[in-house]
Amino acid sequence: MVESMESSNSRTLTNLISFRSFVIGLGLAVIVYLVITILSGWEELIKNIFRINPLILILAMFLSFVNYIFRFLKWELFTRSLQLKIPLKMNFQIFIAGLSLAITPGKVGEAIRAFLLKETSEVGLSKGLASTFSERLIDLLAVVLLALFGVLVLGSNNSMDYFLILVIILIGIVFGVLIFLFDPLYNFFRRIFFLKPFVKIGSKVDNFRSDVVVTFRFSIFLGALILGTIGWACEGLGFYIIAHNLGITISLEAAIFIYTISSLLGAISFLPGGLGVVEGSMEIFLATILAINIALAGALIILIRLTTLWFGVALGTIFLLWLTKTVKSADTSKTE
């Protein structure tokens, strides 16, 4: 019986890690950066990349880490609102481990946090998934608000073209929240999950919804939104300081706008890590708003993605391997 449980736990972790999805993400990254290199001219691109001050890269990675701290604080808000008694250190490790799967489609691989909570603290999957869902939703909302702020501050024709798109996305997010909060709306849509093809998951959706609603309490939601907005603004600041070090003249509000709207478009594309969409969007915005050459833009794009996405994936992978080893060690000790 114990051996069967160990085998099941191992399969759960293995399936969630989805090595194939991870490799697909890496493969897509190679293609995207190869295209950037070819279009930018590899000699000029490398020359621009090596112009960067290493201390600036360290500062940009530090700002990304600050973002992870703020995001963890809202994750902590959600887990506490669900009355999950998880040691702060363990909860932090679990949150950071989720970053390892940021290169899965729509970052859905970050749901590994729910399974890690189950394995390390015996937390029900519904509560872990609810925390993950709310954390990602707040991230999306924070990025939309920052992008809207950038549009309104810039006020240029090029940026105002995206105002309507951002408002539509914002309305969509708010509508999604209202479906969870208001019984009449939820009951209308929940009928789908009790149709014959989906009947097995109907009750699970109900449990998930009841947990999500707890995290949507106004004080928790507002606090998490403030934390998320500050966190993502830090990465926008990282974009700004790298651009300046490369000799690009850009205002902070323009940097935040370009970084956040590109990240948003990457998120809603549902491609692994937004690869291709984020980079392509940044290239277009840098060319249309700042009119900088493609080689310089390519260098900025590669460096900001290195200090945000890939820094997070590397850090998360270290924590994931560490936690996986801890879980396996704990399972082994239980059998002895």
Summary of the structure (lengths in Angstrom):
residues: 336
radius of gyration: 21.0
end to end distance: 13.6
largest distance: 68.4
contacts: 1129
relative contact order: 0.16
helix: 86%
strand: 1%
